[in-house]
Amino acid sequence: MKEEKLFEEISEAVIEMEDDLVAKLCNRSLELSIPADKTIAKGLVVGMDKVGQLYEENEYFLPEVLTCSDTLNIGLDILKPHVKVDVTANPIKVVIGVVEGDTHDIGKNLVKIMTESAGIEVYDLGRDVPLKSFITVAEEVGANFICMSTLMTTTMMGMKSVIDMLKENNIRDKYKVMIGGGPISQRFADEIGADAYTVDANEAVKRMKLMVAS
C-alpha cells in the first residue's frame, strides 16, 4: 500500500470514528516502517483537522467531535512510542492555550499533538485561559514560546493584551509569541507584534524549530 493511500484511509477512519480500523492502519504503517511522526501528521492530524472543519460548518457537533478525538487517541497511543526524539537537544518548551472568552480548542489540540510528537515540552493551559496565566506559567516553566489561539473575532485582542503585558513587565524578549486560529492572519500578527503566525499544526512545529535554531 502506498503511503499516501494509507494516510488517506487513516484520515477517513478518524472522521468516521472507526476505532478498530484506525488501530489496524496505524499498526500497518509501523509494519511498513513509515516514520511514526509522519503517520501522525499526514494521517491522524489531517483527519482531525477535517473534523474541525465539519464542526465549524455545523455538520458535526460536540458529541461527534469528542468521539473522533477518542478515535484519534487510539492511533496516537500506538504511534507515539515509536516517535524518534533527539534526546541530546535541549527541549523546546511551549505554553499553549485558547485565549480568555473562547472555548473552541480543536485547533489548539492539534498543535499540541504535533508539538508533543516532535519532542517538544507542552504546557497546555486549555481553553478560556485568563490572559495573565500565559505569562505566569511561561515564567514558572522557563518556556521558549507562548502560543495562543482563538476562533472568535471578539477575543482576538486578548492576544495583543498578553504581548502588552510582556512589554510592561520588561520580559517581551524572553518569549517567542505564536498565534493562530480561524480569524487570525499574518497582517494581524504583524499589527500586534507577534513573532509568528501559522495556519496549521504542521507549520507551527516547523516554525518553532526554525525560530529556536536561528
C-alpha positions in Angstrom: 0.0 0.0 0.0 1.3 3.4 -0.9 1.9 5.9 1.9 -0.5 8.4 0.5 -3.3 5.9 0.3 -2.6 4.7 3.8 -2.6 8.2 5.2 -5.9 8.9 3.4 -7.5 5.8 4.9 -6.3 6.7 8.4 -7.7 10.2 8.0 -11.1 8.9 6.8 -11.2 6.4 9.6 -10.8 9.2 12.2 -13.6 11.2 10.5 -15.8 8.1 10.5 -14.9 7.3 14.2 -13.7 3.8 13.2 -11.6 2.8 16.2 -10.6 -0.7 15.1 -9.7 0.4 11.6 -7.5 3.3 12.9 -5.7 0.8 15.1 -5.2 -1.7 12.3 -4.0 1.0 9.8 -1.6 2.6 12.3 -0.1 -0.8 13.1 0.2 -1.4 9.4 2.2 1.9 9.0 4.6 0.6 11.6 5.0 -2.7 9.8 5.8 -0.7 6.6 8.5 1.2 8.6 6.8 4.5 7.9 8.1 7.1 10.4 5.5 7.3 13.2 5.6 11.1 13.3 4.8 11.2 9.6 1.8 8.9 10.1 0.6 11.2 12.9 1.0 14.3 10.8 -0.4 13.2 7.5 -2.9 10.7 8.7 -4.3 11.3 12.2 -3.9 15.0 12.3 -5.2 15.6 8.8 -8.3 13.6 9.8 -8.9 15.6 13.0 -8.4 18.8 11.1 -11.2 17.8 8.7 -13.3 17.0 11.8 -12.7 20.6 13.0 -13.9 21.9 9.6 -17.1 19.8 9.8 -17.7 21.2 13.3 -17.2 24.8 12.1 -19.7 24.1 9.2 -22.2 22.6 11.7 -22.1 19.2 10.1 -20.6 17.7 13.2 -21.5 18.7 16.7 -19.7 18.3 20.0 -20.5 14.6 20.6 -19.1 13.7 17.2 -16.0 15.7 17.8 -15.4 14.1 21.1 -15.8 10.6 19.6 -13.5 11.4 16.8 -10.9 12.7 19.3 -11.2 9.3 21.1 -10.5 7.5 17.8 -7.5 9.8 17.2 -6.1 9.0 20.6 -6.2 5.2 19.8 -3.9 5.9 16.9 -1.7 8.2 19.0 -1.3 5.5 21.7 0.0 3.1 19.0 2.3 5.5 17.2 3.8 7.9 19.9 6.1 5.2 21.5 7.7 4.9 18.1 8.4 8.6 17.5 12.1 9.2 17.4 13.1 12.1 19.6 16.5 13.8 19.7 17.2 13.4 23.4 20.6 15.2 23.2 18.9 18.5 22.4 17.5 20.9 25.0 13.8 20.5 24.8 11.7 23.4 23.4 9.1 24.4 26.0 5.8 25.7 24.9 2.9 27.2 26.8 -0.3 26.9 24.8 -3.9 27.8 25.2 -7.1 29.3 23.9 -7.5 32.9 24.9 -10.0 34.1 27.5 -13.6 34.2 26.3 -13.2 31.3 23.7 -13.8 27.6 24.3 -13.0 26.4 20.8 -10.0 24.2 21.2 -9.8 21.8 18.3 -7.0 23.7 16.6 -5.1 24.2 19.8 -5.3 20.4 20.5 -3.9 19.6 17.0 -0.9 21.9 17.6 -0.4 20.2 21.0 -0.4 16.8 19.4 2.1 17.7 16.7 4.4 19.6 19.1 4.5 16.7 21.6 5.1 14.2 18.8 8.1 16.3 17.8 9.6 16.0 21.3 8.6 19.5 22.4 7.5 20.0 26.0 3.9 21.3 26.0 2.2 23.0 28.9 -1.4 23.0 27.9 -3.5 25.6 29.7 -6.7 24.5 28.0 -9.4 26.9 26.8 -10.8 30.2 28.0 -7.4 30.9 29.6 -7.1 34.1 31.7 -4.6 36.2 29.9 -2.2 36.6 32.8 -1.9 32.8 33.1 0.0 32.6 29.8 2.8 34.8 31.3 2.6 33.2 34.8 3.1 29.7 33.6 5.7 30.7 31.0 7.7 32.3 33.8 7.3 29.2 36.0 8.4 26.6 33.5 11.0 28.7 31.6 9.1 28.5 28.3 10.5 29.4 24.9 7.2 30.0 23.3 3.8 31.4 24.3 1.2 30.1 21.8 -2.3 31.4 21.7 -5.3 30.6 19.5 -8.9 31.7 19.0 -11.7 31.1 16.6 -13.6 34.3 17.7 -13.1 37.8 16.4 -14.3 39.1 19.8 -11.4 37.6 21.7 -8.6 38.3 19.2 -7.4 41.4 21.0 -6.6 39.3 24.1 -3.5 38.2 22.2 -2.4 41.8 22.0 -3.1 42.2 25.7 -0.7 39.4 26.5 2.0 40.9 24.4 1.4 44.3 26.0 1.7 42.7 29.5 5.0 41.1 28.5 6.3 44.5 27.4 5.1 46.2 30.6 7.0 43.6 32.7 10.1 44.1 30.5 10.2 40.4 29.5 9.0 40.6 25.9 12.3 39.4 24.6 12.3 36.3 26.7 9.5 34.6 24.6 8.5 34.0 21.1 4.8 34.6 20.7 3.0 32.5 18.2 -0.7 32.9 17.3 -3.3 31.1 15.2 -6.9 30.4 14.6 -9.7 31.0 12.1 -9.9 34.8 12.1 -6.1 35.3 12.6 -3.9 36.5 9.8 -0.3 37.4 9.2 -1.4 41.0 9.0 -3.0 40.8 12.5 0.1 39.1 13.8 2.2 42.0 12.5 -0.1 44.6 13.9 0.0 43.3 17.4 3.7 42.4 17.4 3.5 38.6 17.5 6.6 36.7 16.4 4.8 34.2 14.2 1.5 33.2 12.7 0.8 29.7 11.3 -2.1 28.3 9.5 -1.9 24.7 10.8 -0.2 22.4 13.3 2.5 21.1 11.0 3.6 24.6 10.1 3.6 25.6 13.8 6.2 22.9 14.6 8.4 23.7 11.7 8.4 27.4 12.6 9.2 26.7 16.3 12.2 24.6 15.3 13.4 27.2 12.8 13.0 30.1 15.3 14.9 28.2 18.1 17.7 27.4 15.6 18.1 30.9 14.4 
